Amino acid sequence: MKNFLDFDDPVTFKAIVTEHHTSFVSEVGMLKATVVVDESRVDAAFSQYDAHVKHFGVLLNGGGPDHYKRAASLLAALNSAKVIVSYEATPESEDAEIGWMLGYSHADLKDDVDAIRFYETYHNEAAAFDLAFRCCDFYEEHPHLYDENYAATICNYLKYNTNLNVESLYMILRSLMHISK
């Protein structure tokens, strides 16, 4: 990504989103996953993203939205579209937990099993948040990080909160960038 304006082109948007969502949750430690992204859902996400950005432009009297608003628009669109339609870990978390992988003890696989369980539940939310976070952070003076606990909290919020709007996601991203310096 060169800048957020790259997302204004539907072809570039589709390429970036598809690549990120496919690769972000496809490898967890020594375990692998097959991820399928639905192109029509990516197209729908672009339409939503574009509408959100244009809405902010109207509210800002024709001015372009800042990176926080664009990141929130991206997160809202991707979270709504749920572009990953299939996530299959090899092995599945239950198989890995009972020692499916020969040569590895349960203790060796514990972190990987926990991560696979997380991605089996939150693959769309985790990939959407990570992409929006990275795009927002691209414009920050100092790089920011989020930890596993924050990821779990935000993914749970994205998955189960039925009252999400772009403005609330904007506040979350803006706060996170200022708190995690």
Secondary structure by P-SEA (a helix, b strand, c coil): cccccccccaaaaaaaaaaaaaccccccccbbbbbbbbaaaaaaaaaaaaaaaaaaaaaaccccccaaaaaaaaaaaaaaacccccccccccaaaaaaccccccccccaaaaaaaaaaaaccaaaaaaaaaaaaaaaccccbbbbbcaaaaaaaaaaaaccccccaaaaaaaaaaaaaaac
